């Protein structure tokens, strides 16, 4: 059962649109734990430095629409920080919450700054007095933003104990920060989504490595500067990102020696450390600069290489992901590899041989570029639903690197997602989880803060496309055609934005 609930706080000021003024982005706050360690809700409604006067009673109000922010209360109830107050908070309880419990809570709200205020708002979710989780600090501007935080994998026994706290941080020393009425979307343990198995009995990770809630957070980081120590490369990247990755992405070429051998010792160690390993297996021999054609693989002449890989795979310490010839539609790389039908035959031959060898611990990923210029080929390149577990694509905000305009995160990956979900496309492929196998943005030389802001907006954009269950950042400036400033660590602003996005609960999902 899904309930849409909202709290309408009394004694809150209604703010007209005429009060809106410009604001500057604020610095991100410290970690959620550090910021909330001493914060405990004391009642259903706890007001701290909230500007009173106006608002709508009662304190609790059930809202059953959930379809638009404005429809929740007509846009007339707001929580507003006192003018110039550095911090302010409001804690809300909910009437009509399910006494049977909650396994996921989505908190929906609006927020903005007025009269020269500038800063952030952060959401904390409580079970009574127990802090369950905290959302990231959301930077506010004079423009009203529709915001949402997802808290998953919960074990709340009584939904009536749910409490939501909004904490404002005004860095301007003037003006106010504002949030409109809040409503929550509660998923209860008995909500089976029509599937027959209660969600509280479903694993938080499926047998195909799909997280039940949110999305995985992953990356590729070249080890060239680390003496080809792939473990050290990831640890150094994580130190910059401020968190452990969920997925480690690597590339392997075709063969039975050197980089053709996988899982290697680094990947085996990473699997043992709890990472999901995702390998791009390419029909190329890197050292020789040669391609092994799809036709050769399809006709059986490369079976020895496939058989050796399958034997190693089945002895890996867990499940891992393989994408065969990611960006198979990229003619810069694969123009001489054979017709599209031979790619499909090669892909199927590999999967069939792995399964016959007992390597059923491999999860298969099909990853075209996601570029509109090659989409017409994709139906003929799709191996079939029984051979594909995930669908990937590689969206980038290349900007001036390839002469295109700046694209925000949602625009960067939304076009291909929408195209793949159109009825005409769903007719040739099934309902699969999606992974952004390579994903990043170029810098804007005219605005050193722009890429950092782009990074900060990633998770909000992901929530608009719920079938995207994993993202992998490409931490490299190397592309086939030209060098681009795509690396996450291309600037300190980019790293800071990336770290802020990675703290969102939506991309911090349990692995067990």
C-alpha positions in Angstrom: 0.0 0.0 0.0 1.3 3.4 -0.9 0.0 6.4 1.1 0.6 10.0 0.2 0.7 12.0 3.4 1.5 15.6 4.1 1.9 17.8 7.2 0.5 21.3 7.1 2.2 23.3 9.9 0.4 26.0 11.7 2.0 29.4 12.5 4.0 29.4 9.3 4.2 32.5 7.1 2.7 32.6 3.6 5.2 34.3 1.2 4.1 35.9 -2.0 6.1 35.6 -5.2 6.8 39.3 -5.0 9.3 38.7 -2.1 11.6 36.5 -4.2 15.1 37.9 -4.7 18.4 36.7 -6.1 20.8 34.5 -4.2 24.3 33.0 -4.5 25.1 29.3 -4.2 26.3 28.3 -0.8 29.1 25.9 0.3 28.0 22.4 1.1 27.5 21.5 4.7 29.5 19.0 6.6 28.4 15.3 6.7 24.9 14.5 7.7 26.1 12.7 10.8 28.1 15.6 12.0 25.3 18.1 11.4 22.5 16.1 13.1 24.2 14.4 16.0 22.6 16.7 18.5 19.3 17.2 16.8 16.4 15.3 18.3 12.7 16.0 17.6 10.9 16.8 20.8 7.3 16.9 19.5 5.2 16.4 16.5 5.8 20.1 15.6 9.0 21.6 16.9 9.8 25.1 15.7 13.2 26.7 16.0 13.7 30.2 14.6 10.8 29.7 12.2 9.1 33.0 11.2 5.5 32.7 12.4 2.3 34.4 11.2 -0.1 32.7 8.9 -0.4 29.3 7.6 -3.0 26.6 7.6 -4.4 24.5 10.4 -4.7 21.7 11.3 -1.1 20.7 12.0 -1.6 17.4 10.2 -3.5 17.1 7.0 -4.0 14.1 4.7 -3.3 14.7 1.0 -4.2 12.0 -1.5 -3.2 13.6 -4.8 0.6 13.4 -4.8 0.6 14.4 -8.4 1.8 18.0 -8.1 3.5 20.2 -5.6 0.9 23.0 -6.0 -2.1 20.7 -5.6 -1.0 19.6 -2.2 -2.3 22.6 -0.4 -2.9 25.2 -3.0 0.6 26.7 -2.4 -0.5 28.6 0.7 1.4 27.1 3.6 5.2 27.7 4.2 7.9 27.3 6.7 10.1 30.3 6.6 13.3 30.9 8.6 13.5 34.1 10.7 15.2 36.9 8.7 19.0 36.5 9.0 18.8 33.4 11.2 21.9 31.2 10.5 20.0 28.1 11.3 16.3 27.2 11.6 14.3 24.0 11.7 10.8 22.5 11.8 9.9 19.0 12.7 6.7 17.5 11.5 4.7 14.4 12.4 2.1 12.8 10.1 -1.5 11.8 10.6 -2.8 8.7 8.9 0.6 7.1 8.6 0.4 3.3 8.4 0.6 1.7 11.8 1.9 -1.4 10.0 5.3 0.2 9.4 7.3 1.5 6.5 10.2 0.2 4.4 10.6 3.2 2.2 9.8 6.9 2.7 10.0 9.6 0.0 9.9 13.1 1.3 8.7 15.7 -1.2 9.0 19.5 -0.6 9.7 22.8 -2.3 12.3 25.3 -1.2 13.8 28.7 -2.2 15.4 31.8 -0.8 13.9 35.3 -0.5 15.0 38.9 0.3 18.7 38.1 -0.3 18.8 34.9 1.7 21.3 32.2 0.5 22.0 28.8 1.8 20.7 25.2 2.1 18.0 23.0 3.4 18.5 19.5 4.5 15.9 16.7 5.3 16.3 14.4 8.3 14.0 11.4 8.7 13.3 10.1 12.2 11.5 7.0 13.7 10.3 8.7 16.9 13.6 10.1 18.3 15.8 7.8 16.3 17.5 9.4 13.2 17.0 7.0 10.2 18.9 9.1 7.6 19.7 12.5 6.2 19.5 13.9 2.8 22.1 16.1 1.2 22.2 19.9 1.8 20.3 21.3 -1.1 21.5 24.7 -2.3 18.7 27.2 -2.7 18.2 30.1 -5.1 15.4 32.6 -5.7 13.8 30.1 -8.0 11.3 27.6 -6.4 12.7 24.1 -6.6 10.7 20.8 -6.4 12.8 18.5 -4.3 12.6 14.9 -3.1 14.6 12.6 -0.9 14.3 8.8 -0.8 15.0 6.8 2.3 15.0 3.1 1.6 15.7 -0.3 3.3 13.9 0.9 6.4 12.5 -1.3 9.2 10.0 1.1 10.8 7.5 -0.9 12.8 5.0 1.9 13.3 4.6 4.5 10.6 2.8 6.9 13.0 6.2 7.5 14.6 7.7 9.0 11.4 9.0 12.5 11.8 10.4 14.7 9.1 12.7 17.6 10.0 13.7 20.4 7.7 16.9 22.3 8.7 17.7 25.6 7.1 21.2 27.1 6.9 21.2 30.7 5.9 24.8 31.8 4.9 23.8 35.3 3.8 23.1 36.8 7.2 20.0 38.4 5.7 16.7 37.4 4.1 15.0 34.1 4.7 14.9 30.5 3.4 11.5 29.0 2.7 10.0 25.6 2.3 6.5 24.8 1.3 4.3 22.1 2.7 5.8 18.7 2.9 4.2 15.4 2.0 5.6 11.9 2.3 5.1 8.8 0.2 5.3 5.7 2.4 5.8 2.2 1.1 4.6 -0.3 3.6 5.9 -3.9 4.1 2.8 -5.4 2.7 3.0 -3.5 -0.6 3.9 -6.2 -3.1 3.4 -4.0 -6.2 1.1 -6.7 -7.6 4.0 -9.1 -7.8 2.8 -11.6 -5.2 5.9 -11.6 -3.0 5.9 -9.1 -0.1 8.7 -6.6 -0.5 9.9 -7.1 3.0 10.8 -10.6 1.9 12.5 -9.4 -1.3 16.3 -9.0 -1.2 17.6 -5.5 -1.3 19.7 -6.7 -4.3 18.3 -8.9 -6.9 20.0 -12.0 -8.4 21.0 -9.8 -11.3 22.7 -7.3 -9.0 19.9 -4.7 -9.2 19.3 -2.6 -6.1 15.7 -2.6 -4.9 15.8 1.1 -4.2 17.8 3.9 -5.6 20.9 3.4 -7.8 24.5 2.1 -7.5 27.4 4.7 -7.6 30.4 3.6 -9.5 33.4 4.7 -11.6 36.3 3.9 -13.8 39.6 5.3 -12.8 42.7 4.7 -14.9 45.7 3.1 -13.0 48.3 4.5 -15.4 49.5 6.9 -12.8 49.4 4.2 -10.0 51.9 1.8 -11.6 48.9 -0.2 -13.0 47.8 -1.0 -9.5 44.0 -1.0 -10.1 43.2 -1.4 -6.4 45.3 1.7 -5.5 43.6 3.7 -8.3 40.2 3.0 -6.8 41.2 3.8 -3.3 42.7 7.1 -4.3 39.6 8.0 -6.3 37.4 7.1 -3.2 39.5 9.4 -1.0 38.6 12.3 -3.3 34.9 11.2 -3.6 34.6 10.8 0.2 32.9 7.4 0.0 33.3 3.8 -1.1 32.1 3.0 -4.6 29.5 0.4 -5.3 30.8 -0.5 -8.7 34.3 -0.7 -10.1 34.5 -0.5 -13.9 37.3 -1.9 -16.0 38.2 -2.7 -19.6 39.8 -5.9 -20.9 40.9 -6.9 -24.4 40.6 -10.2 -26.2 43.1 -13.0 -25.4 44.3 -15.4 -22.8 47.3 -13.4 -21.5 48.0 -10.0 -19.9 44.9 -7.7 -20.0 42.9 -10.4 -21.7 42.7 -12.3 -18.4 39.8 -11.5 -16.1 38.9 -11.4 -13.3 42.5 -10.5 -12.4 43.9 -10.3 -8.9 42.7 -6.8 -8.4 39.1 -7.6 -9.4 39.1 -10.8 -7.4 40.2 -8.8 -4.3 37.6 -6.1 -5.0 34.8 -8.7 -5.2 36.0 -10.1 -1.8 35.9 -6.5 -0.5 32.2 -6.1 -1.4 32.5 -4.2 -4.7 30.4 -5.0 -7.7 32.8 -5.5 -10.6 31.7 -4.5 -14.1 34.0 -5.5 -17.0 33.9 -4.3 -20.5 35.2 -7.1 -22.7 36.4 -5.8 -26.0 37.1 -7.7 -29.2 40.4 -6.0 -29.6 44.0 -6.8 -28.9 45.3 -3.6 -27.3 49.0 -4.3 -27.7 48.7 -5.2 -31.4 46.2 -2.5 -32.2 43.9 -5.1 -33.9 40.3 -6.0 -33.8 39.0 -9.6 -33.6 36.0 -9.4 -35.8 32.5 -10.4 -34.8 32.4 -12.8 -37.7 35.4 -14.7 -36.3 33.8 -14.9 -32.9 30.4 -16.0 -34.3 31.9 -18.7 -36.5 33.7 -20.4 -33.6 37.3 -19.7 -34.4 37.7 -17.8 -31.1 36.1 -20.5 -28.9 39.3 -21.2 -27.1 39.5 -17.6 -25.8 35.8 -17.7 -24.7 36.2 -21.1 -23.0 39.2 -20.0 -21.0 37.3 -16.8 -19.9 34.3 -18.8 -18.9 36.4 -21.2 -16.8 37.9 -18.3 -14.9 34.6 -16.6 -14.5 32.8 -19.5 -12.8 35.6 -19.6 -10.2 35.3 -16.0 -9.3 34.3 -15.3 -5.7 30.9 -13.9 -6.6 28.7 -12.4 -9.3 30.0 -9.8 -11.6 29.0 -8.0 -14.8 30.3 -8.3 -18.3 29.5 -6.0 -21.3 30.7 -7.5 -24.6 31.9 -4.8 -27.0 30.3 -1.8 -25.3 29.5 0.9 -27.9 29.2 -1.8 -30.6 27.5 0.9 -32.7 30.6 3.1 -32.7 32.0 3.0 -36.2 35.2 4.6 -35.2 36.1 1.3 -33.5 33.9 -1.4 -35.1 33.4 -0.4 -38.7 35.3 -3.5 -40.0 34.0 -6.1 -37.4 31.2 -7.5 -39.5 27.5 -6.9 -40.0 25.2 -6.3 -37.1 23.8 -9.8 -37.3 27.3 -11.1 -36.6 27.6 -9.0 -33.5 24.3 -10.6 -32.2 25.6 -14.1 -33.1 29.0 -13.4 -31.4 27.3 -12.0 -28.3 24.9 -15.0 -28.0 27.8 -17.5 -28.6 29.7 -16.0 -25.7 26.8 -16.1 -23.3 25.8 -19.6 -24.4 29.4 -20.9 -23.8 29.6 -19.2 -20.4 26.3 -20.8 -19.3 27.3 -24.2 -20.6 30.6 -23.9 -18.7 28.7 -23.2 -15.5 29.6 -19.5 -15.3 26.1 -18.5 -14.3 27.5 -15.9 -11.9 27.9 -13.5 -14.8 25.4 -10.7 -15.3 25.2 -9.6 -18.9 25.1 -5.9 -20.0 24.3 -4.6 -23.5 25.8 -1.1 -23.9 25.4 1.0 -27.1 26.5 4.6 -27.2 23.1 6.1 -26.6 23.7 8.6 -29.5 20.8 9.6 -31.6 22.9 9.1 -34.8 23.1 5.3 -34.4 19.7 4.6 -32.8 18.2 3.2 -35.9 20.7 0.3 -35.8 20.0 -0.7 -32.2 17.0 -3.1 -32.8 19.2 -5.2 -35.1 22.1 -5.1 -32.6 20.0 -6.3 -29.6 20.8 -10.0 -28.7 17.4 -10.7 -27.1 15.9 -10.5 -23.6 17.2 -13.9 -22.6 20.8 -12.7 -23.3 20.6 -9.3 -21.7 20.2 -8.5 -17.9 21.0 -4.8 -18.0 20.9 -2.1 -20.7 23.6 0.4 -20.7 24.6 3.5 -22.6 27.3 6.2 -22.4 25.9 9.7 -22.2 28.3 12.7 -21.9 27.9 16.4 -21.6 30.8 17.0 -24.1 30.0 20.7 -24.5 32.7 22.5 -26.5 34.8 19.3 -26.6 32.8 18.2 -29.6 31.1 21.5 -30.4 27.8 20.9 -28.7 25.8 23.0 -26.3 25.9 22.6 -22.5 23.4 20.0 -21.2 22.3 19.6 -17.7 22.4 16.0 -16.2 18.8 15.2 -17.0 19.2 16.4 -20.6 22.5 14.5 -20.9 20.9 11.1 -20.2 17.2 11.8 -20.6 17.0 11.7 -24.4 18.1 8.2 -24.9 16.2 6.9 -21.9 13.0 8.4 -23.2 13.6 7.0 -26.7 14.3 3.5 -25.3 11.0 3.7 -23.2 8.8 4.7 -26.2 6.3 1.9 -27.1 7.9 1.4 -30.5 11.3 0.6 -28.8 9.9 -1.4 -25.9 8.5 -3.7 -28.6 11.9 -5.1 -29.3 13.5 -5.1 -25.9 12.1 -5.9 -22.5 11.8 -4.1 -19.2 15.4 -4.0 -18.0 17.4 -2.0 -15.4 19.6 0.7 -17.0 23.2 1.6 -16.2 25.1 4.7 -17.3 28.3 2.7 -18.1 30.3 5.9 -18.9 29.1 9.2 -17.7 30.6 12.6 -17.1 30.8 16.3 -18.1 33.3 18.6 -19.8 34.4 21.7 -18.0 33.1 25.1 -19.0 36.2 27.4 -19.4 34.1 30.4 -18.9 32.6 29.3 -15.6 34.9 27.2 -13.3 31.9 26.4 -11.0 29.6 25.1 -13.7 30.8 21.5 -13.8 30.6 21.3 -10.0 27.0 22.4 -10.1 26.4 19.9 -12.9 27.7 17.1 -10.6 25.5 18.3 -7.7 22.4 17.9 -9.9 23.0 14.3 -10.9 21.0 12.5 -8.2 18.0 14.8 -8.6 18.0 14.1 -12.3 18.4 10.3 -11.6 15.2 10.3 -9.6 13.3 11.4 -12.7 14.4 8.2 -14.5 13.8 5.3 -12.0 14.9 2.5 -14.3 18.5 3.9 -14.2 19.8 1.7 -11.4 23.5 2.4 -11.6 25.9 5.2 -12.8 29.6 4.9 -13.5 31.7 8.0 -13.9 34.5 8.0 -16.4 37.5 9.5 -14.5 39.7 10.1 -17.6 40.2 12.9 -20.1 41.0 10.5 -22.9 38.5 9.8 -25.7 39.0 8.2 -29.1 38.9 11.5 -31.0 40.4 14.1 -28.8 41.3 14.9 -25.2 38.4 16.3 -23.1 38.2 17.5 -19.6 35.8 14.7 -18.6 37.6 13.5 -15.5 35.7 13.9 -12.2 38.9 15.4 -10.7 39.4 17.9 -13.6 38.8 20.6 -11.0 38.3 21.0 -7.2 34.8 22.3 -7.9 34.0 19.2 -9.9 35.3 16.9 -7.1 33.3 18.9 -4.5 30.1 18.6 -6.5 30.7 14.9 -7.1 31.3 14.2 -3.4 28.1 16.1 -2.5 26.0 14.1 -5.0 27.5 10.8 -3.7 26.3 11.5 -0.2 22.6 11.4 -1.3 20.8 8.4 0.3 19.4 7.5 -3.2 22.9 6.4 -4.3 23.8 4.8 -0.9 22.1 1.5 -1.1 22.9 -1.7 0.9 24.7 -4.5 -0.8 23.7 -7.4 1.5 
